Amino acid sequence: MMIPQINSKIKENHLNRKAIIYLRQSTARQVQKNTESQRLQYALEDKAKCWGWKDIEIIDNDLGASAAMGAARRDGFERITSLVAVGEAGIISSREASRLSRTDKDWCRLLEVCNLFDTLISDGEQIYDCNCMDDQLILGIKGTISTVELKILQSRLITGMQEKAKRGEFKRQIPPGYIWDANGKAVKAPNKRIQDTIMLIFKKFREMQTIRQTYLWFHSENIEVPVLKDKAGKKEVVWKLPEKGYLQSLLKNPFYAGVYVWGQETTQMEYKDGKIVKGRRRVHDARESKVFIENNHEGYIDLETYDENQNIINSNCLSQTKVERTGAARNGQGLLSGILRCGECGRKLYVAYYGKSGTAARYICRGDYETGGKYCLAFGGSTVDKKFKEELFKVISQNGMKASIKAVEMLSIKQCDKKKALEQKISQLEYEANRAFEQYNEVDPRNRLVASELERRWNKKLEELEDTKKYIAEASIENRPISEEQKRKILVLGNKFSEVWDSKHCSNSLRKKIIRTVIEEVIVDLNEANLKLKFVIHWKGGCHTEFEMPKPASGVGQKTSLEDLEIIRKMADRYGDDAIARVLNKLKRETATGKRWNASRVRNIRSRYSISGHIHTVQDPEILTLGQSAQYLNVSGSTIKRLVASGVLKKDQVVSWAPWEIKKSDLDSDNIKRIIKVLHETGKLVVRGNGLETQMKLFND
């Protein structure tokens, strides 16, 4: 039955099915801010009722979900398509065609399904029948216009944004320590406590040289930092102990160096598992950004200091990368870790730790070992570190007095930094407590619901203020000013630098920091003729000195047996370290320390005795093992053993329990082929000369 009074395109079979009301907004911000758009979309339900539908389903779970190319899957749109495909949808109603699609692919797929299952489409004003050529043409044009309109608007917005960013005028969320002034310029926050705390972060990082040590210092001294937190839709500064991620982002942000940066992130489309996936890539170097404007505003540090900080952070990172890193100064025994370079191949030496406690350092250059070669250098660390210490004392002992004076100054500065930060915290807490009291004092006492809450806030601020005053009082007792007697002792220690160096209070991390402060790197090479190590020291000032010393003896007191070394040498030409370890264990051999062999221990022995070899067994297609030979001839392993026992087939074996080595050419010989052919035809292994041909047959031919 037709319903002309409403719309000639609406038929009874449409009304017997559901009316689908589809709602969508692209971002979560639109969902929160553009509430009028949602109201207009929900109002489509009333329109469907006027047209005669009673069964109406509203699909709004795509609110805040983008439909652009590479975006996540839209569950609501997928439900619409499935309802149409099972014949449950009579009409799909949406405010605009762009609500249903953002790509031509989605739009065409929906029109095709609606055409097959006679489903109407409405934009709230007009109704379109996909079976009608004119309506189908109009819908196609609308979908195309929607897609083009989106591209044009997106291009205009991005171009305008980029042009504004090139002038440094595009406003974004500004980092802690800065605000936007009335003229739209970035200026330092007027709060003196915020400024001093930001400067303290940069100062402590330069002193500690690592983000982790800076993080630990702020927590140990209970110094809070300004953090932006979302409150009622606005970003406000709150004070809390820093997290490592906060310090890392602050130290890596070029904005604090007076640089305006825009476009560090770029969007990339990738085709994975049959669909387009949108991803973001962030450039590692801020200078590679689309916009990089120096001296745009007043910085907390200069650009040169920022670059030095980035070099320190990158050098401390020892993640899996092809870029050489020095590494942070830690408490390991190897004092020269990160600054030794091989004079033969140019690679940096790394430190491995051995011994029962795992603390004996050993410097190693990988050379071309990973590609089947051998190590360039490997020597013990303790003897080298002692000799290097003597060379270091010759140069810097005369500057011990200057270092002592600097130490006195640094101790005084540290106390001032901590005291200043805590005093600023007290000033702010006093202000907040007074403000809370004023709010409490202004409220009507009879309104207990409000007065009790304001009184609680006032008491809380008073408690925080009292706790901070108590803490600073205790800290003042612990960190009393340095007395003249203490200063005199520190100055005396300047003339005894060696005693300070060997003191138990001087950690290895501090020793490494001292070494890296005065030394750029050390080139080391081995003279094979006299087994002496030659060290060339590149000092920070540009000077070079050198010294020689005998290469430290390896494995003193505990040596690998000659029998084990002979087995390793014989097998190393072809077999991998794991295969060699397996054979040694089957022979019930043990290491010099009485442990079972494994691939790592075999590899260490090869390095120590300069035995070339391979990590994994090198496969030779012309030489097969027992199992490979059986597979090649399509027989069992016992058949190969009987052929070898009878002398018909030859096999080689480096040592007992080592894999058999059978030449492929022997397996292809005429005699072997004849024997295997008879075996396959009769099921009997007939080998000439072993008497098998005289045996009676079990079965008749």
C-alpha positions in Angstrom: 0.0 0.0 0.0 1.4 3.5 -1.0 1.4 6.3 1.5 1.2 9.5 -0.7 0.2 11.8 2.1 3.7 11.4 3.6 6.1 10.5 0.8 5.5 8.5 -2.3 8.8 6.7 -1.9 7.8 5.3 1.5 6.0 1.9 1.1 4.5 -0.5 3.6 7.4 -2.9 3.4 9.7 0.0 4.5 7.5 0.8 7.5 7.4 -2.9 8.5 11.2 -2.7 9.1 13.3 -0.5 11.4 14.2 3.1 11.0 17.9 3.6 11.7 19.0 7.0 13.1 22.7 7.3 12.8 24.7 9.8 14.9 28.4 10.6 14.5 30.9 13.3 15.4 34.6 13.0 14.4 36.3 13.9 17.7 35.8 13.7 21.4 36.1 17.5 21.6 33.2 17.9 19.2 31.1 15.5 21.4 31.9 17.7 24.5 31.6 21.1 22.9 29.2 20.8 19.9 26.1 19.7 21.8 23.8 21.5 19.4 24.9 19.2 16.6 24.0 16.2 18.7 20.6 17.6 19.5 19.8 18.1 15.8 20.8 14.6 15.1 18.7 13.1 17.9 15.8 15.1 16.6 15.7 12.9 13.5 13.8 10.4 15.6 10.7 12.7 15.6 10.9 13.0 11.8 10.9 9.2 11.4 7.8 9.0 13.7 6.0 11.6 11.5 6.8 9.5 8.4 5.1 6.5 10.1 7.8 4.4 11.6 7.2 2.9 15.0 10.3 0.6 15.4 13.2 3.1 15.5 16.8 2.3 16.5 19.3 5.1 17.4 22.9 4.1 16.7 25.2 6.6 18.5 28.2 4.6 19.5 30.3 6.3 16.7 30.2 9.6 18.5 33.8 10.8 18.8 35.0 8.3 16.2 36.8 9.5 13.1 35.9 8.0 9.7 38.9 9.2 7.8 41.2 6.8 5.9 43.3 4.7 8.3 41.1 5.4 11.3 39.8 2.7 13.6 36.8 0.6 12.8 33.4 2.2 13.3 31.2 -0.3 15.1 28.0 1.7 14.5 28.6 1.9 10.7 29.3 -1.8 10.6 26.0 -2.4 12.5 24.1 -0.3 9.9 25.5 -2.4 7.1 24.7 -5.7 8.8 21.1 -4.6 9.5 20.6 -3.7 5.9 22.1 -6.9 4.7 19.7 -9.0 6.8 16.7 -7.0 5.6 15.8 -5.3 9.0 16.4 -1.7 7.9 13.7 0.2 6.1 15.4 3.6 6.1 18.7 5.1 7.3 18.5 8.6 8.5 21.4 11.0 9.1 21.8 14.7 9.1 24.3 14.8 6.2 25.8 12.3 3.8 29.2 13.0 5.3 27.9 11.5 8.6 27.6 8.2 6.9 30.9 8.2 5.1 34.3 9.9 5.0 35.7 7.8 2.1 34.2 6.8 -1.2 34.7 3.2 -0.4 32.3 3.3 2.6 29.7 5.4 0.7 29.6 3.1 -2.4 29.4 0.0 -0.2 26.4 1.4 1.7 24.6 2.5 -1.5 25.2 -1.0 -3.1 23.7 -2.8 -0.1 20.7 -0.4 0.2 20.1 -1.0 -3.5 20.0 -4.8 -3.1 17.8 -4.8 -0.1 15.5 -1.8 -1.0 16.5 0.4 1.9 15.8 4.2 1.8 18.3 6.9 2.8 17.3 10.2 4.3 19.2 13.4 5.3 16.3 14.6 7.4 14.7 16.7 4.7 14.7 14.5 1.6 14.2 10.7 1.1 16.2 8.9 -1.5 15.5 5.5 -3.1 18.7 3.7 -4.2 16.7 1.8 -6.9 15.8 5.1 -8.5 18.5 6.2 -11.0 18.0 10.0 -10.3 18.2 9.5 -6.5 21.2 7.2 -6.9 22.9 9.9 -9.0 22.1 12.6 -6.4 23.5 10.5 -3.6 26.7 9.8 -5.6 27.2 13.5 -6.2 26.5 14.3 -2.5 29.1 11.7 -1.4 31.7 13.0 -3.8 31.1 16.6 -2.8 31.3 15.6 0.9 34.7 13.9 0.3 36.1 16.8 -1.8 34.8 19.3 0.7 36.6 17.5 3.5 39.9 17.4 1.6 39.6 21.1 0.8 38.7 22.2 4.4 41.5 20.0 5.7 44.0 21.5 3.3 43.0 25.0 4.1 43.2 24.4 7.9 46.6 22.7 7.8 48.0 25.4 5.4 46.7 28.2 7.6 48.0 26.5 10.7 51.5 26.0 9.1 51.7 29.6 7.9 50.8 30.8 11.4 53.3 28.4 12.9 56.1 29.7 10.6 55.6 33.1 12.3 55.6 31.5 15.7 52.1 32.6 16.4 50.2 29.4 16.4 49.2 28.8 20.0 49.4 25.3 21.5 49.5 23.9 25.0 52.5 25.7 26.5 54.8 23.7 28.8 55.2 24.4 32.5 57.2 27.6 33.2 55.6 29.6 30.4 52.3 31.4 29.7 50.8 33.3 26.7 50.7 37.0 27.3 48.0 39.5 26.0 49.9 39.9 22.7 50.1 36.2 22.0 53.8 35.9 22.9 55.3 33.2 25.0 56.8 34.6 28.2 58.1 33.1 31.4 55.6 32.4 34.1 55.5 35.3 36.6 55.6 32.9 39.6 59.2 33.1 40.8 59.0 29.6 42.4 58.1 28.0 39.0 61.0 29.8 37.3 63.6 28.8 40.0 62.4 25.2 40.0 62.7 24.8 36.2 66.2 26.3 36.4 67.0 23.9 39.2 66.0 20.9 37.0 68.4 21.9 34.3 71.1 22.7 36.8 70.8 19.3 38.6 70.8 17.4 35.3 74.1 19.0 34.3 75.5 18.1 37.7 74.1 14.5 37.8 74.5 13.8 34.0 71.6 11.3 34.0 67.9 11.7 34.1 67.5 8.9 36.7 70.0 10.5 39.1 68.2 13.8 38.7 64.9 12.1 39.5 66.4 10.4 42.6 67.8 13.7 43.9 64.4 15.5 43.7 62.7 12.7 45.5 65.4 12.3 48.2 65.3 16.1 48.9 61.5 16.2 48.6 61.6 19.0 46.1 58.3 19.4 44.2 58.0 20.6 40.5 55.3 22.4 38.6 53.0 20.0 36.6 50.1 20.9 34.4 46.9 19.2 35.3 43.5 19.3 33.7 40.9 20.9 36.1 37.4 21.7 34.8 38.6 21.8 31.2 41.5 24.1 32.0 45.2 23.4 32.5 46.4 24.5 36.0 49.8 24.2 37.7 50.0 21.8 40.6 53.0 20.9 42.6 54.2 17.3 43.0 57.3 15.2 43.1 58.5 14.6 39.5 58.2 11.4 37.5 61.0 10.3 35.2 58.8 10.8 32.1 58.2 14.4 33.2 61.9 15.2 33.5 62.7 13.5 30.3 60.1 15.5 28.3 61.2 18.7 30.0 64.9 18.2 29.3 64.2 17.2 25.6 61.8 20.1 24.9 63.6 22.8 22.8 60.9 25.3 23.9 63.0 25.9 27.1 65.9 26.9 24.9 63.9 29.8 23.4 63.0 27.7 20.2 59.5 27.6 18.7 59.0 24.1 17.2 56.0 22.9 15.2 55.5 19.8 13.1 57.6 17.2 15.0 54.9 14.6 14.4 53.9 13.4 11.0 51.0 11.1 10.0 51.9 8.0 8.0 49.6 5.5 6.2 50.6 1.8 6.1 49.0 -1.2 4.6 48.8 -4.0 7.1 46.8 -7.2 7.1 44.6 -6.1 4.2 43.7 -2.7 5.6 45.1 0.8 5.8 46.4 1.8 9.3 47.2 5.3 10.3 50.3 5.9 12.4 52.3 8.7 13.8 56.1 9.2 13.5 58.0 11.7 15.7 61.3 13.1 14.5 64.2 12.5 16.9 66.0 15.7 16.1 63.9 18.9 16.7 65.7 20.6 13.8 64.1 18.3 11.4 60.6 19.6 12.3 58.6 21.6 9.8 59.1 24.8 11.8 62.2 25.5 14.0 62.5 29.2 15.0 65.5 30.1 17.2 65.4 33.0 19.7 61.6 33.1 19.5 61.2 33.9 23.2 63.2 34.0 26.4 64.6 30.6 27.3 65.7 29.1 30.5 68.8 27.8 28.8 70.6 28.7 25.6 70.5 26.5 22.4 74.1 25.4 22.9 73.3 24.0 26.4 70.2 22.3 25.0 72.3 20.5 22.3 74.8 19.4 25.0 72.0 18.0 27.1 70.7 16.0 24.2 74.2 14.6 23.6 74.4 13.5 27.2 70.9 11.9 27.1 71.6 10.1 23.9 75.0 8.9 25.1 73.5 7.5 28.3 71.0 5.4 26.2 72.4 1.9 25.6 69.3 0.5 23.8 69.8 -1.7 20.7 71.0 0.7 18.1 73.8 0.9 15.5 74.8 4.3 17.0 77.7 4.1 19.4 76.9 5.2 22.9 79.2 6.0 25.9 76.6 5.0 28.5 75.9 6.5 31.9 78.6 6.4 34.6 77.6 3.5 36.8 79.2 1.6 39.6 80.7 -1.2 37.5 84.4 -2.0 38.0 85.4 -1.1 34.4 86.6 2.5 34.8 87.3 3.0 31.1 83.9 1.7 29.9 82.5 3.9 27.0 85.8 5.7 26.2 88.0 2.8 24.9 88.3 2.5 21.1 90.1 -0.3 19.2 93.1 0.9 17.3 92.7 -1.9 14.7 89.0 -1.8 13.6 87.9 1.5 15.2 85.0 0.0 17.2 84.3 0.9 20.8 85.2 -1.7 23.4 82.5 -3.0 25.6 82.8 -4.3 29.2 81.9 -7.9 30.2 82.0 -9.0 33.8 83.3 -12.4 34.9 84.3 -14.2 38.1 82.3 -15.9 40.8 80.7 -12.7 41.9 80.4 -11.3 38.3 82.4 -8.1 39.1 85.7 -8.8 37.3 85.8 -6.5 34.3 87.2 -7.5 30.9 87.4 -5.1 27.9 86.5 -6.7 24.6 86.3 -5.5 21.0 83.9 -7.7 18.9 85.8 -7.2 15.7 84.2 -9.2 12.9 83.2 -12.0 15.3 79.5 -11.7 14.5 80.2 -12.5 10.8 82.3 -15.6 11.5 85.6 -13.8 12.3 87.3 -13.2 15.6 87.6 -10.6 18.3 90.2 -7.9 17.8 91.1 -7.3 21.4 90.2 -8.8 24.8 92.1 -8.1 28.0 91.4 -8.0 31.8 90.3 -4.7 33.3 91.8 -4.5 36.8 95.5 -4.3 35.8 94.8 -1.8 33.0 92.7 0.4 35.3 95.5 0.5 37.9 98.0 1.6 35.3 95.6 4.1 33.8 95.0 5.6 37.3 98.8 6.3 37.6 98.7 8.2 34.2 95.7 10.1 35.4 97.3 11.2 38.6 100.3 12.6 36.8 98.0 15.0 35.0 95.3 16.0 37.5 97.0 15.7 40.9 98.4 19.2 40.5 94.9 20.5 40.1 93.7 18.9 43.3 93.7 22.2 45.2 91.5 23.9 42.6 89.1 20.9 42.8 88.9 21.2 46.6 88.0 24.9 46.4 85.4 24.1 43.8 84.0 21.3 46.1 83.6 23.8 49.0 81.7 26.1 46.6 79.5 23.3 45.3 78.5 22.1 48.8 77.5 25.6 49.7 75.5 26.0 46.5 73.7 22.7 47.0 72.5 23.7 50.4 71.3 27.1 49.0 69.4 25.4 46.2 67.5 23.1 48.5 66.9 25.8 51.1 65.6 28.2 48.5 63.2 25.7 47.0 61.7 24.8 50.4 61.4 28.5 51.4 59.5 29.2 48.2 57.2 26.3 48.9 56.5 27.7 52.4 55.7 31.1 50.9 53.2 29.6 48.5 51.6 27.4 51.3 51.2 30.5 53.5 49.4 32.3 50.7 47.1 29.3 50.1 46.4 29.0 53.8 45.5 32.6 54.1 43.3 32.4 51.0 41.5 29.4 52.5 41.0 31.3 55.7 39.5 34.2 53.9 37.1 32.0 52.1 36.1 30.3 55.3 35.8 33.7 57.1 33.4 35.1 54.5 30.9 32.3 54.6 27.8 32.4 56.9 28.6 30.2 59.9 25.0 28.9 59.9 25.5 27.3 56.5 27.3 24.4 58.0 27.4 22.4 54.8 29.6 25.0 53.1 31.4 26.2 56.3 32.6 22.6 57.2 34.1 22.0 53.8 35.9 25.4 53.8 37.2 24.7 57.3 38.5 21.3 56.2 40.4 22.9 53.3 41.9 25.5 55.6 43.0 22.9 58.1 44.6 20.8 55.3 46.7 23.8 54.1 47.7 24.5 57.7 48.9 20.9 58.1 50.9 21.0 54.9 52.5 24.3 56.0 53.4 22.9 59.4 54.9 19.7 57.9 57.0 21.7 55.4 58.3 24.0 58.2 59.2 20.9 60.3 61.0 19.3 57.4 63.0 22.4 56.5 64.0 22.7 60.2 65.3 19.1 60.3 67.1 19.7 56.9 68.8 22.8 58.4 70.1 20.7 61.3 71.4 18.0 58.9 72.9 20.5 56.4 74.5 23.0 58.7 77.0 25.4 57.1 80.5 24.0 56.5 82.8 25.1 59.4 86.2 26.5 58.8 87.8 23.3 60.1 85.9 21.3 57.5 87.0 23.7 54.8 90.6 23.3 55.9 90.3 19.5 55.8 88.9 19.6 52.3 91.7 21.8 51.1 94.2 19.4 52.6 92.6 16.6 50.7 93.3 18.5 47.5 97.0 17.7 47.9 96.3 14.1 48.4 94.2 13.3 45.4 95.3 9.6 45.3 94.0 9.1 48.8 90.6 10.6 47.9 90.5 8.4 44.8 91.1 5.2 46.7 88.7 6.2 49.5 85.8 3.9 50.1 83.6 7.0 50.0 84.6 7.6 46.3 82.3 5.4 44.2 83.2 4.0 40.8 80.5 6.1 39.2 82.2 9.3 40.6 85.6 8.0 39.4 84.1 7.5 35.9 82.7 11.0 35.9 86.1 12.4 36.8 87.7 10.4 33.9 85.1 11.5 31.4 85.4 15.1 32.5 89.0 15.3 31.4 89.3 12.6 28.7 87.6 12.5 25.3 88.5 8.9 24.5 91.4 6.4 24.6 92.7 4.4 21.6 94.2 1.0 22.4 96.1 -1.3 20.2 98.0 -4.6 20.7 101.5 -5.2 19.5 101.5 -8.9 18.5 105.3 -9.1 18.5 105.9 -8.2 22.2 102.2 -8.6 23.5 102.1 -5.1 24.7 99.1 -2.8 24.8 99.6 0.7 23.6 97.2 3.4 24.9 96.8 6.9 23.3 94.8 9.3 25.6 92.9 12.1 23.9 92.4 14.7 26.6 89.6 17.2 26.5 91.9 20.1 25.9 93.2 18.6 22.7 96.4 17.2 24.0 97.5 13.6 23.5 99.6 11.4 25.7 100.5 7.7 25.4 101.8 4.8 27.4 102.5 1.1 27.0 102.0 -1.9 29.3 102.2 -5.7 28.9 98.9 -7.3 28.1 97.4 -8.8 31.3 97.6 -12.6 31.4 94.3 -14.4 30.9 92.9 -17.0 33.2 95.7 -17.0 35.8 95.3 -20.0 38.2 92.6 -21.6 36.1 93.3 -22.8 32.6 91.3 -24.8 30.2 92.8 -28.3 29.6 94.8 -29.0 26.5 92.5 -31.8 25.6 89.5 -29.5 25.6 91.4 -26.8 23.6 92.3 -29.5 21.0 88.7 -30.5 20.6 87.6 -26.9 20.2 90.3 -26.2 17.6 89.4 -29.3 15.6 85.7 -28.6 15.5 85.8 -24.8 15.3 86.5 -24.7 11.6 83.0 -26.0 10.8 80.9 -26.5 13.8 79.1 -23.8 15.9 79.7 -23.1 19.6 76.6 -25.0 20.6 77.6 -28.1 18.7 81.1 -28.0 20.3 79.6 -27.6 23.8 77.3 -30.6 23.2 80.2 -32.9 22.2 82.3 -31.7 25.2 79.4 -32.5 27.6 78.9 -36.0 26.0 82.6 -36.6 26.6 82.0 -35.6 30.2 84.4 -32.7 30.0 84.2 -29.7 32.3 85.4 -26.1 32.2 88.4 -24.9 34.3 85.9 -24.0 37.0 84.2 -27.3 37.0 81.0 -26.2 35.1 79.2 -27.7 32.2 80.0 -26.4 28.7 77.6 -24.2 26.8 77.8 -22.0 23.7 78.8 -18.9 25.6 81.7 -20.6 27.4 83.0 -22.1 24.2 82.9 -18.7 22.6 84.8 -17.1 25.5 87.5 -19.8 25.3 87.8 -19.2 21.5 88.2 -15.5 22.1 90.8 -16.0 24.9 93.0 -18.3 22.8 92.3 -16.5 19.4 90.6 -19.5 17.9 88.5 -18.5 14.8 85.2 -20.2 14.5 81.4 -19.7 14.1 78.4 -19.1 16.3 76.3 -21.5 14.3 77.4 -24.6 12.4 78.3 -23.9 8.7 76.3 -26.2 6.5 78.2 -27.9 3.6 75.9 -29.3 1.0 78.5 -31.9 0.0 79.0 -33.3 3.5 76.0 -34.9 5.3 75.4 -36.1 8.8 74.0 -39.5 9.7 70.4 -38.3 9.8 70.9 -36.2 6.6 72.3 -39.3 4.8 69.4 -41.5 5.8 67.0 -38.8 4.6 68.9 -38.4 1.4 68.7 -42.2 0.6 65.2 -42.6 2.1 66.4 -45.3 4.5 66.7 -45.6 8.3 69.6 -44.5 10.3 70.4 -48.1 11.2 70.9 -48.9 7.5 73.5 -46.2 7.2 75.3 -47.6 10.3 75.3 -51.1 8.8 76.7 -49.7 5.5 79.5 -48.0 7.5 80.2 -51.1 9.6 80.5 -53.3 6.5 83.1 -50.9 5.0 80.9 -50.1 2.0 80.4 -46.5 3.1 83.1 -44.2 4.5 82.5 -41.7 7.3 84.7 -39.2 9.1 84.4 -37.9 12.6 86.5 -35.2 14.2 86.2 -36.7 17.7 84.1 -39.2 19.5 80.4 -38.1 19.8 81.0 -35.5 17.1 78.5 -35.6 14.1 79.3 -38.1 11.3 80.7 -36.6 8.1 79.6 -38.6 5.0 80.4 -37.3 1.6 77.5 -36.9 -0.8 79.6 -38.2 -3.6 80.0 -41.5 -1.7 76.2 -41.8 -1.3 75.9 -41.3 -5.1 78.3 -44.1 -6.0 77.1 -46.9 -8.2 77.6 -49.5 -5.5 75.5 -47.7 -2.9 72.8 -47.0 -5.4 72.6 -50.7 -6.3 72.4 -51.8 -2.6 69.7 -49.2 -1.9 67.7 -50.2 -5.0 67.7 -53.9 -3.9 66.7 -52.8 -0.4 63.7 -50.8 -1.7 62.6 -53.7 -4.0 63.1 -56.7 -1.8 63.3 -55.2 1.7 66.7 -56.9 2.2 70.0 -55.1 2.7 72.5 -57.1 0.5 76.1 -56.0 0.9 78.7 -58.0 -1.0 81.4 -59.6 1.1 79.4 -59.8 4.3 77.7 -63.2 3.7 74.2 -61.8 3.4 73.8 -63.2 -0.1 74.0 -66.8 1.2 71.2 -66.4 3.7 67.8 -68.0 2.9 65.0 -65.8 1.8 62.1 -65.3 4.3 59.6 -64.7 1.5 59.4 -66.0 -2.1 60.0 -63.5 -4.8 
